[in-house]
Amino acid sequence: MTYDGTTTGETPPRTGRRWWLPSAVADQLDLDPDRDTAPGPAPGRRPRRSRRTARDWIVDVFCFLTAVVLALVVVSDMDDAPHIPPALVVADLVLGALACCALWLRRTYPLTLAAAMVPVGLVSTTSAVAGLLTLFTLAVHRPFRYVAWVGGASLAVLPLLYWLRPDPGLTYAAGIVFTALLNLSAIGWGMFVRAKRQLMLSLRDRARRAETEARLRAEQAQRLAREAIAREMHDVLAHRLTLLSVHAGALEFRPDAPPEETARAAGVIRESAHEALQDLREIIGVLRAGDSDDAGRPQPTLAALDDLVAECRAAGMKVVAAGMPAAADTVPASVGRTAYRIVQEALTNARKHAPGTEVTVTVTGAPGEGLDVRVSNPPPDGEVPHVPGSGQGLIGLTERAALTGGTLHHGPTPDGGFEVRSRLPWG
């Protein structure tokens, strides 16, 4: 952000002490917090002038009065120099008065006034203080290249000035050196003020960017947490609801089933509905309280695969568990939970897309070698109706496996069946 004194449309102040700030700085601080730069003027319109603050009025009145008082002192000295022609004295006074009045425009036209004061200073000694103030204002409000040109011109005309209007109290060389030091002091002071203002604005911008980045990080963390909860909800509820669908369909198409089978199916439906409501209640509790995923009931791990297989068999599925690692209890909790969800989702998909087939679940591996999970099923007998919304669970499983540092692949087998393969880190 460059500070050049240009201002734009007024916006509500962002600080309670705007009246004590320079108007140009206050306008920069009044920017919209969601934008890094000042809003530009509408096409074809000139930017609005900055409204003076109370501090600006105090400084401008002080500068004007100082220039007038010192100009009057110079006039009193001119009365003691009868060698100066009266016409030159009148011109000096008129130009000095105009220069003092022009100080009220120094914030709006700093470059124009500073450049105009260079030739005026050759004719009017009463405008000397006004010229120093315009140099200071130019150094505050414009980049160094403008200050260098105008300041260099003002220094270059000093020998000519003291040749035309020698100072009786100073020698020729002393007058040039003294005035040059005054001009350089005004320029240096103005550049220091400009650097200080730019530093303050840059620190403000850095703080604003830090706040924005922190807000974005918080929003990203919330989004990732919501995605994790959504995956958990899909994995849990899809398994429960497919059990409900299978047994409800059996009761619908087998109204003449024996009472024992009807009672068993109704029991599975009741238990699955209870578990689904319990899981849903826990997930909603996490959303409300902001707790971690490990809150509430213990999350299932690799050791719970036997219970999952038994539950699916009780629901009428044909599941074959082909293996289980000998040291399954040493599998990290996150890896074991991921393996459980992969098997759960694969069994759910087999129940939906290949009902009645035999599903084979194979889990092998050892510490330091990794954990391999494989779930496969042959093609179904006959045509199976398409299930809307299919495929989202496999996408979630791929992301879940990647988060633990593993991989997941899925696709049809050569015999027309389907297979889900995953390799997860272990040790």
Secondary structure, 3 states (H helix, E strand, C coil): CCCCCCCCCCCCCCCCCHHHCCHHHHHHHCCCCCCCCCCCCCCCCCCCCCCCCHHHHHHHHHHHHHHHHHHHHHHHHHHCCCCCCHHHHHHHHHHHHHHHHHHHHCCCCHHHHHHHHHHHHHHCCCCHHHHHHHHHHHHHHCCHHHHHHHHHHHHHCHHHHHHHCCCCCCCHHHHHHHHHHHHHHHHHHHHHHHHHHHHHHHHHHHHHHHHHHHHHHHHHHHHHHHHHHHHHHHHHHHHHHHHHHHHHHHHHHCCCCCHHHHHHHHHHHHHHHHHHHHHHHHHHHHHHHCCCCCCCCCCCCHHHHHHHHHHHHHCCCEEEEEECCCCHHHCCHHHHHHHHHHHHHHHHHHHHHCCCCEEEEEEEEECCCEEEEEEEECCCCCCCCCCCCCCHHHHHHHHHHHHCCCEEEEEECCCCCEEEEEEECCC
